[in-house]
Amino acid sequence: MTTTDEITLDIDGKSVTVPAGTTLLEAAKQIGEDTPTICFHEATTANAICRICVVEVEGQRVLQPACIVEAVADMQVQTRSEKVIRSRKSILEMLASSVDLSEAPEIQTLMDDYDASAERFPDAQRRNIEIKDDNPMYIRDYDKCVLCWRCVQVCADDAQFTYAINFSGRGYETEIGTFFDQTIPASSCVFCGQCVAVCPTGALKPKREMFIQQGISPEDITVMSSGRKKRKKRT
Amino acid sequence: MIKTDRVVSTTCPYCGVGCNLQLHVKDDYIFKVTSPFDSVVNQGNLCVKGRFGYDYIYHPKRVTTPLIRKTLQKAGERTQAFDRDEWRDVTWDEALDMIADRMVEIYQRDGSKAMSVYCCAKATNEENYLMQKMYRTLFRTNNVDHCTRLCHAGSVVALQQALGSSAMSNTSSEVIHNDVFMVVGSNTSDNHPIIALQMKAAIKKYGAKMIVIDPRRIEMVDFAEMWLPLKPGTNVPLLSAMAHVIVKEELGDLEFVKNRTEGYDDYVESLEKFTPEYAEEISGVPADDIRKAARLYAKAENAAIYWGMGISQLSHGTASALALIHLAFLTGHIGREGTGLNPLRGQNNVQGASDMGAMPFHYPGYMLVTDEKNAQKWETAWNIEPGGLNRELGLTTTEILSHAHPGGIRSLFIMGENPMMSEPNLNETRKHMQQLEFIVSQDLFINESAAFADVFLPAAPFAEKDGTFTNTDRRVQRVRQAHAPRGDSRADWEIISDLAQRIESRLGRATAKWDYSNPEEIYAEMASVVPDFAGITYERIKDVGLQYPVWDKDHPGTPFLFAESFPRGRGKFTLLDYIPSVEPVDDEYPFILTTGRLLEHWHGGTMTRHSKLNELYPEARVDIHPADAEIHGISNGMAVRLSSRRGEIVLRATVTEKTTVGLVFLPWHFHEAAANLLTIDALDPQAKIPEFKVCAVQVFPARDEDLPNPDIVVERGRY
């Protein structure tokens, strides 16, 4: 089958024809169905990490992530079945139970759309990680990190080929970090800021934006910027 | 979350890639920069300078009021004044009237030959057009140049001679259509970071193969199929040996040679001596690698060549660029999508400033000043009496300063350039600057050159004005104001318009028109005379820039050049000889010094050293190979004294295999250890470009207390 072949499938009872290789996310868009996404970004490779885009496909035991599953002829897809809605709502509630989403407007909108409650898991352990402020350009506030992996991807083969950051830790302890927990300046980072640009939650933020948020005046920020790094005493 | 007042779409002010920026503004302060992911130029990617390097705009040392020196400066006794106490704050009227009076006095006394101007590859097209217009119409001089002379002049002259056009053939993102491409003398990942990303993607995702020709083991080598580490300054024998192999092994495209070029037979004869073994002896690159590289390039389906200063900044820069051009002619790797010759332009608008005639040999649109028809065309456009414009070639950047003496150049207007950092052999440059009778600096900061001026005019940076920049792949893009100029500073185009009117009325000339109400009017005036830009209007480039030539209002622009023919007709082969660099190494000065740039900094440092970028890389470092370091007792981070026949500096050494044995590398951004104190002022005979890439130096250990700032040390994993 070549990629120029066309495929017809059924989404929410409507017949849709798309080129082979089209994802369910794209196919649903054709009938005006805007599937929610968190980890998906137009500039990064889709990885189906967050599972918010799941849809129900007839004959499949579990819900399918629309961002990576490709359309197949005669597929029957439900984008808003009860199971789908319940799953999306739970994902949002779990995220809200442990992560600071105060600067993730898109996720907050989804919370409203899905009537998700941040209080559903009151006993959940919240992420409590000190803000990493180790360079002149941006800060890393991993309390706000939803581990969408976009920053890691743009640092690697989706843009920069620099490989300064990756996942570290396991399970609940998983965090984005540098190798051996080096500071950012000590890593291979080129400070392109692409990671900051794709961060959906404000976990990565330009320092100047942070200062303005803190009410520091532009004049004072500028004076701060003229500070110099002192040399460590050699032993 | 911050509620943004506005988001302004504009073009990056750093390198020639021309990345699209969105400036996020709150209370007249840019707090964040992003880039649209659907941008055709940079696909949402930026480098550290574009993303974070705009804070110089708000630096407390930025000058935002016109200044006049308190002490009258005399030719021969001129001094530098970095301290604001040595300057008097004045009104625009006082500053501009004083300039007009002094310049008209000098012009009326000594004539056109006494007047000169450095235009600015950072300023907009409109501003460069106006500046050369002012000097050509009012002072009737062609002593108009800018820093293109110091970067790609060798490439420009070679391309003009061989093809008749000096811009990049391709759109840089076309590199993904290459199966093979060569990167020659370009540290692309540091100097054109976004083009480097496109190259890396071409390799990792589209299967392209890259040949890197560079004396240093630059980052691109990590991605290369082959690396040819030539001795600096040996491009001509190395590239000619590749041509020799292509001819001998009959790998060329003889059909293309026959239909599109001239001078082939004589050229082939001249290649006889350039055997790979001969080239190995001179360049140090193994003959077999030269053969392999020649075969790889010649046998490719679609191959392109990208190059940087390693080709042009030599006393034989023109010949080096010609040697590259010949490879494309021989193989027909030009004139199709993805194939061509691509000098990567350094500055955001060096292409544009050249296009706008900010050069001593050309009016806008590369119309030779010596051609009677061109002069007449511009006399009509600028309302000048027939025969009024000067028909003689002007002086180039380096020549302007070397002619600073009584009977030669007496006054220099510097718009945004910094010759006291960027010229070779700075101790000599200093003497020339001191000889000038009157200097005006139009800049943001009192940099090393502005400190010599009589009058300082505070200009506006890119984010405070409107206009256009032309990037390295000939794309004319909009620059937009994010907030008003700070303090009393003004956009360069407004300053020039105002000053020109004051000079014109003192000279009593018929008006050439200066009363523009916006840059769009200036662009329209230029585009009505230069055919390449006839189809470009601000309305058409509102969202996406157009690649010139754009012949009329319906023309879609030109993504790649030379599909049918070359502007001069046939591509011309030139016979080349190997001419060694001017200063060979010897026992006294046993190392070759090559200069270049760093990712975090920009040229003379006027912008980036007044930015947080400086915290990322706060000191000059010289790269030295571990084998050389061991012999000379130098360890990583140690202070060393680096000297040439012209000067010496003290700085820390980085011991690294990024450089090769016998070669030291030095960035030229740092005034406290200025690389150009050491470089040689030998010039290419045709292009007049200085030989920044090769001179002889000596390295000795020094003491920490001899360092300009012993407390400051760069600590970065990348270096």
Interface residues (C-beta under 8 A of the other chain):
Chain A: E42 A43 E103 P105 N135 P136 M137 D157 A159 Q160 F161 Q182 P185 A186 S187 S188 C189 V190 F191 C192 G193 Q194 V196 A197 G202 P206 R208 E209 I212 Q213 P218 E219 I221 T222 V223 S225 S226 G227 R228 K229 K230 R231 K232
Chain B: M1 I2 H24 K26 D27 Y29 F31 K32 V33 T34 S35 F37 D38 Q43 G44 N45 L46 C47 V48 R51 F52 D55 Y58 H59 P60 P193 L197 K200 A201 K204 K205 F223 L599 E600 S611 K612 E615 L616 P618 P710 D711 I712 V713 E715 R716 G717 R718
